[in-house]
């Protein structure tokens, strides 16, 4: 059921939401609490925190780590078209509850800050400032903003003269423009932006215009909620197999539909950057995306279409993509997508080579990889129609059937062979009718990732059959001749040639519609044109070379110059890999070997440098805000199960750890499924031993500050394809048992003082560990699913449904084994959890069961939080509860009495 807050809520729905908050209700203010002192001799501290009704604050050791100003560090990426400046948005830490709790509408997965006419995501995730950073020396120039402004979407003007960006006020969003030379900014829009579905804007190539969506003139009032229900919500199913996941947010009433249409309907507009004048483009419509032509004469507009549905979220609703002129006249239909109700066509396998939007039937049908070229023409790829009477889903030549790994492109003809279907690159010019379509290139096998050189004379694309991949170039004035730039196996990490460098100075990337940085026309499928050498005879590939012994020798990164016609390769950049990891983040001039690189090590925070020939100039001064965590002792172990399967374990120990000291430990894990040892080992080939450890607001490594060992074990669940979960409980037990035995043998942990925890599927597995093993004194489980009968059509990697594999679903449901729980279980759940399959009902029902069974448990329900805490108050509160729980039940169990711990419920209040 959708949820809404404040005045827009239907009376019954508002009551339901506030009733839910009574359960472990938490106030919405921090009340200025300082970090909690942690007494040397624990006593009532942990008990008080566990029972506290208001937001709690953890010990300073944890609070300082959680709130460390990592947002002040810079990663240079948004380069100006003239390659002189980077633009950087500066944050100010986790969002406060005052902002996080602003009222919003929830409509089938669309969340709208209705007061400000924008997506709630923009309201709660934005930045406090904008700065320009010079490529030459790293000097900074702040952009002058209005007091208290919140900003996002900083986008370079194509001529590099300035930066456009959103300024978000309490009740409106506007587009502003800042001049690079002066740093001064001015407001461009007078009518507020409508940033509900389209949350970006886009420059024309000359920088004179910006296309965006604004609030329509003479807009009707927002539909009012009915004073009484008008009838039931009607949901109907027929004989189709609608294999839908358990979506958490769905439309549920006629009023929901009315609200969605009202919030989605906006006016497409062209904004004159110099004058601030606005030209309306067409009539208001439910616009989902925009892409303006280079000359701003045409706009690709994707509109959301009715009917709406109560069974699938808004993202699955139908849409139509059209070409409009600036008067709003529809010149052509580019594509349409009917509503996706999850109907499964079992007659056709999925095509692994189909790429984005691929799906079943051997290929994506219709136009694909649609993009504007720099000359104002559209480019796209489309396969020739299937012969009359043949299903359009027949597997195309050059595309491997599902499950095939080693096929070469099939030969022509042959007994039983499907007729060859050619793949074609088209260019489409005004007036965008059938007669204005022209085939630029035709290929015998399927093409993906098509792109052009800056002068549009060379076409680049990939071909793939199974794992065999080829990167190809074709001169369009001689299309009969194909040039192979690279040939490799996609699953061979040691032989991967890298990716083509774009004119943006990065591998891949480029323009993909409203909101992307300006410039870079000429790509296909949303990528920028391919960078050529100064003599136009070569391209550049950027990649990473991994050693076959990655635990001892770190990876190197490289850029190769490859001659288009001969394939001759010359290395123009190769990084050092002696205890450091360095990679090119921006190619300024590959011929001149001028790059911006990021350099880091296990103990050195990433910094950006300018490499200019033999000169190396540091551009950033980033800081390590938790150096003791960075320098914590890390043990990386490989353990072996009785069946011979080997897997990895990481143990984080305090910086001052003394060998032989057995520490209390918290296991934090997330099991994954594999078919065999080889498939498990494969990701380890790209292990980077020289990477700087990345910490965030929920990094469990912070517990080393309180004297814990933090154990991060892999937990492979191994079995035949599609049947791995048949072994879930057995492998879970065995994995944990061998890890604990090995850590005990090494005298790293005290096996009598262990806790286990995880988030989402890790939470589900942590509770399974507590009901199927006797190893743990306590557990922490967040935003989990504990009853697999509530996800009956599949979950995680499990594709069998409940009725195909009933015993698997039942065995994997810790709710059904709640009576076997050992240890004290802390659960937490965001009441607005939007993850598929982890509705808060899971935690509420498990708490109810454990309470009734006399088990030690606590449940903390967090208002407004999604699948993972985001607000400052919630983050601090969670760390306080975790620390207190572990202190009481793991670290110092003898210093506490152990009554059954419960959180007050609404029924008790009544």
BAVOLUM-847868 format. One record per residue (C-alpha): residue in three letters; x, y, z. Coordinates in steps of 0.001 Angstrom, whole numbers, padded with zeros to 6 digits, always signed. Layout:
<semars>
AlaXYZ...
</semars>
This chain:
<semars>
Unk+000000+000000+000000Unk+001304+003454-000853Unk+002059+005786+002045Unk+001559+009535+002252Unk+002217+012106+004908Unk+000454+015134+006303Unk-002425+016945+004639Unk-002390+014976+001406Unk-003043+011654+003112Unk-006301+009847+002980Unk-007615+009604+006550Unk-007350+005836+006800Unk-003884+005736+005317Unk-002492+008389+007652Unk-003825+006431+010608Unk-002128+003269+009385Unk+001237+004989+009076Unk+001186+006698+012441Unk+000055+003487+014141Unk+003098+001750+012718Unk+005296+004426+014247Unk+004038+003643+017740Unk+005964+000389+017615Unk+009398+001350+018883Unk+008451+004947+018224Unk+011412+007310+017912Unk+011117+011114+018082Unk+012304+013179+015169Unk+014894+015325+016974Unk+018306+014636+018397Unk+017774+017220+021120Unk+021414+018239+020993Unk+022727+015106+022680Unk+026471+014745+022848Unk+028157+011408+022129Unk+027508+009036+024998Unk+030367+008453+027448Unk+031569+004877+027607Unk+032518+004120+031220Unk+035569+001990+031878Unk+033498-000418+033940Unk+030269-001086+032078Unk+027137-001133+034149Unk+023880+000492+033243Unk+025189+002318+030150Unk+024273-000453+027713Unk+020913-001132+029381Unk+019988+002538+029221Unk+020826+002823+025510Unk+018980-000383+024630Unk+015795+000869+026312Unk+016006+004538+025321Unk+012905+005801+023486Unk+014498+008879+021874Unk+017341+008974+019381Unk+020528+007762+021048Unk+024134+008768+020359Unk+027026+006268+020427Unk+030370+006598+022216Unk+032620+009262+020738Unk+034939+006664+019203Unk+032074+005579+016960Unk+030344+008947+016472Unk+033552+010563+015226Unk+034038+007802+012667Unk+030423+007852+011483Unk+030374+011634+011028Unk+033942+012047+009757Unk+033859+014741+007026Unk+034716+012421+004152Unk+032494+014622+001978Unk+035280+017229+001991Unk+037537+014956-000036Unk+037490+015490-003790Unk+037563+013083-006726Unk+038119+015081-009911Unk+035857+013904-012721Unk+033572+016610-014183Unk+035974+018211-016664Unk+035143+021344-018631Unk+035016+020943-022432Unk+038141+023110-022776Unk+039880+020843-020240Unk+040877+023733-017960Unk+038642+023177-014921Unk+036870+020515-012930Unk+033556+021341-011281Unk+032952+019821-007850Unk+029856+019904-005678Unk+030704+020048-001971Unk+028573+018211+000568Unk+028061+018658+004282Unk+027480+015175+005665Unk+024430+013005+006341Unk+021031+014615+005849Unk+019439+015852+009110Unk+016030+014549+010096Unk+014575+018042+009772Unk+015123+017765+006019Unk+014625+014020+005782Unk+011146+014275+007313Unk+009748+016855+004891Unk+006346+015631+003720Unk+006085+013762+000437Unk+003784+011635-001683Unk+004618+007988-002342Unk+003083+006824-005610Unk+004108+003440-006965Unk+007801+003933-006309Unk+007749+007628-007226Unk+008416+009900-004245Unk+007488+013559-004636Unk+008264+016523-002427Unk+004919+018040-003367Unk+005607+021415-001800Unk+008657+021945-004026Unk+007476+020045-007155Unk+010497+017774-007212Unk+011596+014245-006517Unk+012110+013587-002819Unk+015524+012151-003699Unk+016677+015641-004723Unk+015364+017147-001491Unk+017268+014711+000730Unk+020370+014219-001452Unk+021930+017463-002626Unk+024953+019590-001820Unk+025903+022777-000012Unk+028275+024381-002501Unk+030061+024335-005860Unk+033726+024937-006535Unk+035915+024991-009630Unk+039310+023283-009441Unk+042035+024197-011922Unk+043540+021409-013998Unk+046943+023069-013976Unk+047584+023399-010250Unk+044493+022371-008240Unk+043658+025923-007165Unk+040021+026406-006181Unk+037450+029015-007096Unk+034143+028930-005155Unk+030892+029699-006924Unk+028955+032434-005151Unk+025570+031051-004118Unk+022580+032576-002336Unk+022606+032063+001423Unk+021357+028660+002479Unk+021113+027357-001087Unk+021141+023644-001764Unk+022475+022648-005186Unk+022734+019730-007584Unk+023249+018832-011266Unk+026241+021122-011909Unk+026688+020963-015700Unk+029280+022628-017916Unk+028215+024948-020697Unk+029570+023605-024015Unk+031877+026619-024426Unk+033228+026222-020859Unk+032190+029791-020004Unk+030106+028714-017068Unk+028227+026075-015130Unk+024461+025641-014904Unk+022946+023980-011876Unk+019784+023497-009849Unk+019187+025597-006728Unk+016680+023935-004417Unk+014622+026130-002135Unk+012012+025138+000405Unk+009182+025387-002100Unk+010786+025460-005570Unk+013728+024453-007749Unk+015288+026892-010252Unk+018094+026786-012804Unk+021052+029080-012118Unk+024155+029858-014156Unk+027604+030718-012794Unk+030277+032539-014763Unk+033708+030879-014606Unk+035677+034104-014791Unk+033926+035886-011931Unk+032449+033005-009947Unk+029173+034936-009756Unk+025862+033152-010297Unk+022465+034335-011479Unk+019013+032776-011588Unk+017780+031913-015078Unk+014259+030563-014556Unk+011275+032506-013309Unk+008768+029651-013381Unk+009870+026787-011117Unk+011311+023595-012551Unk+009119+020485-012394Unk+011663+017894-011285Unk+009395+014982-010414Unk+010141+012504-013233Unk+012712+014476-015235Unk+015280+015482-012623Unk+017876+016966-015002Unk+018314+019524-017789Unk+020416+019677-020972Unk+022299+022271-022995Unk+022130+022625-026752Unk+025542+022267-028367Unk+025983+026005-028866Unk+025269+026596-025184Unk+022570+029152-025948Unk+019615+027015-024856Unk+018699+024650-022052Unk+015855+022170-022356Unk+014012+021303-019165Unk+010534+020695-017737Unk+008761+023457-015854Unk+005574+023676-013820Unk+002695+024262-016297Unk+000970+027623-016385Unk-002558+027761-015011Unk-002027+024423-013352Unk-005071+022984-011657Unk-004933+022539-007864Unk-003447+019322-006576Unk-006184+016656-006406Unk-007608+016523-002902Unk-007887+013274-001038Unk-011448+011943-000772Unk-013093+012474+002579Unk-014293+008870+002498Unk-013246+005796+000515Unk-014897+005595-002890Unk-014666+001824-003099Unk-012230-001075-003031Unk-008915-001291-004802Unk-009535-003660-007715Unk-006736-006046-008749Unk-007366-008703-011399Unk-005257-011597-012670Unk-005832-013898-015639Unk-004106-016906-017178Unk-000838-015049-017901Unk+002150-015998-015754Unk+002958-012604-014264Unk+006243-013389-012519Unk+006339-010283-010348Unk+008525-009563-007350Unk+006987-008325-004115Unk+007152-004627-004946Unk+007047-002511-001780Unk+005437+000574-003296Unk+002385+000317-005561Unk-000513+002524-006515Unk-003612+001670-004515Unk-006474+004031-005366Unk-008039+006264-007981Unk-006697+009199-005997Unk-003172+007809-006337Unk-003634+007771-010104Unk-004889+011338-010092Unk-001932+012493-008011Unk+000577+010720-010238Unk-000809+012318-013384Unk-000807+015744-011718Unk+002782+015424-010470Unk+004065+013985-013765Unk+002457+016510-016121Unk+004904+019244-017020Unk+005699+021765-019697Unk+008709+021058-021926Unk+010573+024329-022339Unk+013616+025865-024043Unk+015419+028411-021890Unk+017505+031190-023426Unk+020649+031209-021272Unk+021521+034861-021947Unk+018088+036453-021803Unk+016254+034071-019485Unk+013342+033908-021932Unk+011438+030633-022107Unk+009839+029070-025165Unk+007175+026475-024475Unk+007495+023302-026515Unk+004134+021676-027133Unk+001385+021099-024616Unk+001962+019843-021068Unk+002467+016080-020937Unk+003584+013327-018560Unk+007255+013634-019577Unk+009737+010958-018493Unk+012885+012070-020339Unk+014240+014684-022757Unk+017112+014819-025243Unk+017576+017989-027287Unk+019210+017986-030724Unk+022571+019761-031064Unk+020967+022767-032771Unk+017981+022831-030361Unk+015521+022462-033260Unk+014188+019078-032139Unk+013650+017228-028896Unk+013343+013529-028199Unk+010538+013311-025669Unk+009516+010190-023781Unk+006004+010374-022350Unk+004479+008094-019736Unk+001282+006475-020978Unk-001879+005144-019414Unk-003195+002738-018233Unk-001713+002859-014763Unk-001585-000274-012665Unk-001950-001478-009095Unk+000291-004505-009773Unk+003574-002942-010882Unk+005430+000258-009934Unk+005497+003369-012100Unk+008849+002341-013598Unk+007001-000473-015382Unk+004263+001729-016829Unk+004087+002134-020578Unk+005808+004930-022477Unk+006185+006341-025964Unk+009242+008110-027361Unk+008630+010789-029972Unk+010498+013418-031965Unk+009068+016918-031488Unk+009932+020161-033159Unk+010109+023282-031015Unk+006446+024000-031691Unk+005587+020689-030062Unk+004558+019021-033311Unk+005155+015278-033226Unk+007314+014487-036248Unk+007826+010782-035627Unk+007364+007992-033167Unk+010749+006590-032239Unk+009575+003707-030077Unk+006891+002676-027666Unk+006933+000384-024681Unk+003723-001154-023358Unk+003170-001524-019656Unk+005274-004378-018283Unk+003055-006586-016145Unk+005679-009278-015798Unk+004150-011701-018286Unk+006694-014456-018857Unk+007226-015885-022332Unk+008798-019257-021643Unk+009062-020094-025331Unk+012096-017857-025910Unk+015360-017778-023938Unk+017002-014508-022928Unk+019792-013306-025171Unk+023025-012631-023253Unk+024351-010529-026126Unk+021299-008337-026387Unk+022655-005588-024157Unk+020514-003068-022325Unk+016879-003625-023024Unk+017650-007011-024501Unk+015218-009400-022891Unk+013894-012587-024389Unk+013742-013731-027938Unk+017333-013460-029105Unk+017394-009678-029613Unk+015896-006398-028605Unk+013288-005509-031166Unk+013111-002166-032949Unk+015483+000777-032779Unk+018244+000636-030184Unk+021235+002758-029140Unk+019443+005923-030261Unk+021479+009140-029984Unk+021962+012527-031602Unk+025063+012963-033753Unk+027043+016190-033771Unk+025619+017016-037217Unk+022046+017016-035873Unk+021094+013623-037245Unk+019893+010719-035184Unk+021832+007481-035201Unk+020490+004109-034162Unk+020886+000394-034796Unk+018118-001904-035945Unk+018025-005475-037124Unk+016388-006244-040419Unk+012843-007597-040059Unk+012296-011300-039575Unk+011059-013174-042647Unk+007293-013459-042970Unk+005914-016137-040704Unk+009014-016283-038485Unk+008814-015096-034882Unk+010785-011925-034313Unk+012452-013593-031376Unk+014550-016090-033291Unk+018141-016116-032107Unk+020239-013849-034287Unk+023455-014875-035925Unk+026410-013818-033849Unk+024387-013922-030628Unk+025020-016932-028443Unk+022028-018827-027077Unk+021490-018618-023336Unk+024155-020500-021447Unk+026596-020737-024360Unk+030082-019579-023416Unk+032457-020598-026157Unk+030643-020275-029467Unk+032214-018652-032474Unk+029903-016721-034804Unk+028001-019465-036662Unk+028782-020172-040279Unk+026323-019269-042976Unk+023692-021758-043970Unk+023855-025310-042742Unk+021130-027766-041977Unk+018449-026236-039766Unk+020136-022830-039665Unk+017919-019786-039192Unk+018027-017262-042052Unk+020705-014616-041586Unk+019360-011328-040206Unk+021599-008355-040797Unk+022187-005584-038295Unk+022133-002027-039612Unk+023324+001371-038426Unk+020972+004130-039597Unk+021111+007885-039744Unk+017800+009728-039601Unk+017369+013320-040712Unk+014545+015833-040709Unk+011655+015558-041377Unk+012191+012139-039723Unk+009897+010147-041967Unk+010575+006782-043576Unk+012144+008397-046619Unk+014714+010251-044515Unk+016175+007085-043001Unk+019469+005993-044496Unk+021537+002867-043840Unk+025057+003939-042929Unk+026467+000464-042409Unk+025236-003110-042573Unk+026805-006005-040676Unk+026255-009742-040871Unk+026202-010172-037089Unk+024784-008193-034210Unk+026510-004940-033231Unk+026595-003314-029796Unk+027970-000035-028471Unk+028187+001694-031848Unk+030064+005005-031818Unk+031697+007399-034265Unk+034903+009347-034583Unk+034563+013110-033955Unk+034391+013744-037717Unk+031760+010981-038128Unk+033869+009243-040768Unk+034738+006122-038744Unk+032250+003764-037122Unk+033241+001683-034093Unk+031273-001225-032625Unk+031583-004496-030724Unk+030641-007989-031824Unk+030238-010844-029414Unk+029484-014554-029627Unk+029384-016129-026199Unk+032561-014981-024466Unk+034385-014194-027721Unk+034451-010456-028352Unk+035800-008290-031163Unk+036225-004502-031249Unk+035813-003321-034839Unk+036320-000136-036861Unk+034908+000675-040308Unk+035693+003683-042498Unk+032309+004675-043856Unk+033784+005655-047227Unk+034957+002043-047594Unk+032367+000000-045653Unk+033351-003333-047192Unk+036566-003388-045174Unk+036486-004101-041422Unk+039459-003447-039136Unk+039955-005447-035958Unk+041149-003285-033083Unk+041056-006015-030442Unk+039994-009626-030161Unk+039584-011211-026730Unk+037499-013358-024442Unk+035239-011357-022146Unk+035898-013761-019262Unk+039703-013517-019583Unk+040688-010763-017158Unk+044359-011196-018055Unk+043837-010571-021773Unk+041292-007770-021726Unk+042503-004923-023969Unk+040526-002257-022098Unk+037906+000147-023426Unk+038016+002808-026112Unk+038766+006290-024783Unk+036167+008920-025660Unk+036656+012587-026453Unk+035510+013190-022893Unk+038854+011843-021749Unk+037444+008686-020178Unk+036950+005091-021253Unk+033359+004918-022497Unk+030951+007423-020957Unk+029451+010378-022707Unk+026175+012073-023320Unk+023014+010204-022572Unk+020176+012693-022338Unk+019069+015587-020171Unk+021420+016398-017337Unk+024665+014952-018674Unk+027603+017272-019139Unk+027498+019229-022356Unk+029463+018294-025440Unk+030563+014935-026725Unk+028066+014453-029596Unk+028719+011681-032036Unk+028346+008669-029842Unk+025745+005971-030164Unk+023681+004488-027410Unk+024496+007348-025065Unk+028303+007268-025320Unk+030659+009985-026538Unk+032633+009919-029788Unk+035855+007927-029873Unk+039054+009923-029358Unk+041449+009752-032302Unk+045144+010492-032241Unk+046393+013804-033589Unk+047006+012224-037002Unk+043561+010528-036929Unk+045165+007146-037610Unk+044869+005603-034150Unk+042558+005158-031189Unk+043306+004676-027488Unk+042360+001817-025199Unk+042368+002246-021418Unk+042395-000786-019135Unk+043805-002671-016164Unk+046346-005506-016210Unk+045982-008006-013369Unk+048695-010325-012125Unk+047976-014028-011721Unk+049057-013687-008094Unk+046961-010650-007060Unk+047527-011081-003338Unk+051247-010441-003902Unk+051371-008184-006959Unk+048905-005356-007473Unk+047282-004389-010777Unk+048707-001969-013313Unk+046626+000388-015399Unk+047514+001373-018936Unk+046616+003326-022040Unk+047537+001875-025424Unk+047583+003653-028761Unk+046235+001258-031418Unk+046575+001922-035151Unk+043156+001488-036740Unk+044278-000142-039978Unk+047125-002319-038697Unk+046274-002976-035057Unk+049813-001998-034083Unk+049874-001209-030381Unk+052033+001337-028530Unk+051838+001831-024774Unk+051574+005521-023905Unk+050937+005146-020175Unk+051544+002415-017614Unk+051189+002853-013875Unk+053477+001790-011093Unk+052174-001138-009046Unk+054753-001284-006250Unk+052526-000857-003189Unk+050463+001824-004960Unk+047495+001868-007303Unk+047396+004592-009928Unk+044866+005023-012727Unk+044097+007655-015327Unk+040830+009374-014489Unk+040969+011953-017281Unk+042829+011932-020583Unk+043771+015512-021401Unk+046009+014799-024384Unk+046986+011203-025027Unk+049470+012107-027776Unk+051265+014493-025427Unk+050920+012023-022553Unk+049070+014546-020454Unk+046696+012956-017945Unk+044987+013432-014608Unk+045528+010366-012443Unk+044283+009147-009077Unk+046916+007568-006849Unk+046374+005627-003633Unk+047804+002889-001448Unk+046517+000817+001463Unk+047568+003623+003808Unk+047396+006702+001548Unk+044060+008319+000744Unk+043425+008787-003002Unk+044844+011994-004463Unk+044604+013424-007977Unk+047727+014471-009859Unk+048380+016140-013185Unk+050897+014190-015268Unk+052338+016502-017906Unk+055232+014812-019603Unk+057733+014256-016827Unk+056006+016677-014419Unk+053709+015455-011652Unk+051588+018132-009914Unk+049326+017299-006979Unk+045831+018708-007486Unk+043964+017541-004365Unk+044748+017537-000651Unk+042402+014839+000572Unk+042623+013601+004154Unk+042347+010289+005929Unk+039866+011095+008685Unk+040169+007693+010399Unk+043891+006846+010193Unk+043708+004334+013031Unk+041082+002355+011090Unk+043157+002568+007927Unk+046164+001234+009803Unk+044232-001432+011669Unk+045815-004826+011400Unk+044210-006965+008702Unk+044538-010711+008433Unk+043442-012268+005131Unk+042951-015997+005450Unk+041901-018867+003241Unk+039974-021648+004967Unk+038934-025052+003674Unk+035690-026910+004275Unk+035557-030675+004764Unk+034365-031028+001162Unk+037564-029321-000044Unk+035975-026005-000990Unk+038223-023059-000132Unk+037095-019520+000595Unk+038418-016266+001992Unk+038063-014507+005325Unk+039137-010991+006298Unk+039790-010203+009957Unk+040103-006576+011085Unk+041985-006082+014359Unk+042779-002959+016402Unk+045906-001073+015410Unk+047581-001954+018707Unk+046535-005617+018650Unk+048930-007946+020507Unk+049440-011380+018976Unk+047733-014132+020932Unk+045015-011873+022357Unk+041608-013482+021907Unk+039158-010699+021177Unk+035374-010603+021211Unk+034285-010595+017591Unk+031463-009463+015360Unk+031009-011448+012119Unk+029489-009321+009328Unk+028647-011201+006162Unk+026548-011618+003000Unk+026395-015143+001515Unk+026527-015575-002261Unk+025830-018486-004594Unk+028330-020304-006824Unk+028329-023393-009003Unk+031864-024518-008226Unk+035292-023497-006946Unk+036267-021918-010258Unk+033267-019591-010339Unk+033997-018580-006735Unk+037665-017889-007457Unk+036994-015867-010608Unk+036302-012488-008924Unk+039479-012831-006867Unk+041484-012415-010061Unk+040716-008687-009946Unk+041594-008207-006271Unk+043491-004965-005745Unk+045865-005265-002833Unk+046985-001646-003241Unk+043570-000006-002910Unk+042884+002427-000094Unk+040190+001010+002208Unk+036887+002754+001640Unk+034906+003590+004769Unk+031445+005064+005084Unk+028845+005794+007703Unk+028043+002086+008177Unk+031487+000487+008010Unk+031560-002186+010672Unk+035348-001889+010906Unk+034762+000982+013336Unk+034119-001598+016048Unk+037871-002220+016280Unk+037946+001072+018179Unk+035959-000624+020941Unk+038274-003621+021082Unk+036421-006045+018808Unk+037724-008163+015988Unk+035555-007531+012928Unk+035374-010698+010857Unk+034190-010527+007251Unk+033906-014092+005981Unk+032845-015052+002508Unk+030070-017606+002777Unk+029768-019468-000534Unk+026583-021460-001121Unk+027537-024043-003714Unk+025460-026250-005969Unk+024275-026959-009467Unk+023033-024073-011555Unk+019590-023067-010356Unk+019780-025382-007349Unk+022458-023792-005157Unk+019998-023070-002371Unk+019353-026773-001915Unk+022577-026605+000115Unk+021993-023251+001814Unk+021610-024359+005440Unk+024301-027034+005208Unk+026856-024686+003614Unk+026006-021857+006000Unk+026710-024046+009027Unk+029874-025506+007547Unk+031278-022152+006449Unk+030847-020583+009874Unk+032171-023633+011669Unk+035453-023782+009733Unk+035989-020026+010061Unk+035515-020089+013825Unk+037792-023110+014185Unk+040556-021416+012186Unk+040306-018125+014066Unk+040343-020009+017342Unk+043392-021989+016216Unk+045177-018733+015465Unk+044126-017290+018851Unk+042551-014248+017176Unk+039071-014434+018723Unk+037404-015689+021853Unk+034951-018249+020491Unk+032768-017841+023575Unk+032187-014157+022757Unk+030984-014009+019177Unk+028239-012049+017444Unk+026985-012221+013876Unk+025236-009653+011747Unk+024359-008429+008317Unk+022115-006179+006302Unk+019347-007237+003887Unk+020272-010748+002668Unk+023059-010641+005229Unk+020446-010013+007939Unk+018389-012936+006676Unk+021508-015115+006813Unk+022543-013840+010253Unk+019211-014937+011716Unk+019541-018259+009907Unk+022951-018659+011541Unk+021419-018034+014957Unk+018645-020600+014512Unk+020812-023288+012865Unk+024068-023006+014854Unk+024989-022543+018534Unk+028007-020307+017906Unk+026773-016758+018585Unk+025882-014920+021752Unk+024217-012073+019856Unk+023113-011004+016432Unk+022352-007803+014493Unk+019925-008045+011580Unk+018850-005060+009501Unk+016152-004708+006840Unk+015928-008454+006348Unk+013391-010996+005079Unk+012833-013894+007438Unk+009894-015793+005960Unk+010453-016955+002388Unk+006789-017808+001900Unk+006307-014043+001667Unk+008471-013980-001501Unk+006844-016962-003231Unk+007868-016212-006839Unk+011597-016066-006188Unk+014250-014163-004229Unk+017914-013226-004548Unk+019311-015711-007125Unk+016529-018258-006495Unk+014376-018525-009619Unk+012228-021493-008625Unk+008967-020540-006996Unk+007618-021798-003687Unk+005605-024561-005336Unk+008554-025817-007373Unk+010927-025985-004389Unk+008790-025891-001234Unk+011402-027492+001024Unk+014034-024955+000004Unk+011738-022063+000883Unk+010788-023600+004212Unk+014332-024611+005208Unk+015625-021135+004416Unk+012958-019349+006485Unk+014412-018599+009937Unk+010956-017480+011050Unk+009891-021137+010998Unk+012826-022043+013283Unk+012460-019120+015675Unk+012106-021530+018591Unk+015707-022641+017966Unk+017201-019146+018224Unk+020326-019004+020374Unk+021716-015687+021536Unk+020173-012227+021758Unk+018897-010796+018473Unk+018756-007075+017681Unk+016689-006207+014605Unk+016282-002842+012906Unk+014135-001925+009939Unk+013358+001202+007938Unk+009613+001699+007880Unk+009832+002992+004300Unk+011965+000076+003056Unk+011715+000080-000756Unk+013763-003024-001410Unk+011941-005834-003160Unk+011165-008597-000669Unk+012140-006953+002624Unk+008919-005405+003816Unk+009049-004326+007492Unk+006379-006969+008152Unk+009247-009476+008241Unk+010805-007874+011299Unk+007487-007187+013015Unk+006354-010795+012717Unk+009695-012253+013769Unk+009771-009957+016770Unk+006236-011073+017646Unk+007248-014741+017403Unk+010435-014337+019452Unk+008610-012307+022064Unk+006034-015050+022389Unk+008734-017724+022600Unk+010570-015956+025420Unk+013667-015172+023344Unk+015907-012156+023996Unk+015298-009650+021245Unk+014839-005982+020390Unk+013365-004278+017354Unk+014072-000690+016309Unk+011774+000687+013617Unk+012996+003867+011938Unk+010474+006343+010500Unk+010941+007329+006845Unk+014108+005282+006363Unk+014522+003200+003219Unk+016591+000038+002740Unk+019537+001265+004764Unk+019687+004258+007110Unk+020406+007683+005648Unk+019586+010432+008135Unk+022171+011641+010628Unk+019982+010880+013628Unk+019206+007335+012503Unk+022839+006538+011744Unk+024009+007650+015165Unk+021137+005872+016876Unk+021916+002587+015138Unk+025557+002688+016180Unk+024525+003424+019755Unk+022135+000443+019824Unk+024677-001863+018162Unk+027432-000874+020587Unk+025199-001303+023624Unk+023864-004650+022420Unk+027312-006091+021785Unk+028628-004685+025052Unk+025847-006326+027014Unk+025594-009707+025342Unk+029060-010306+023875Unk+031846-008220+025328Unk+030816-008040+028976Unk+027942-010466+029485Unk+028911-011133+033103Unk+028445-007464+034068Unk+024798-007392+033031Unk+021759-009226+034147Unk+020043-010858+031184Unk+016295-010417+031342Unk+014360-010769+028121Unk+014703-007404+026393Unk+011666-006060+024596Unk+010650-002875+022879Unk+007328-001319+023836Unk+004610-002132+021358Unk+001445-000314+020434Unk-000704-003006+022044Unk+001006-002440+025391Unk+000405+001291+025086Unk-003248+000620+024554
</semars>
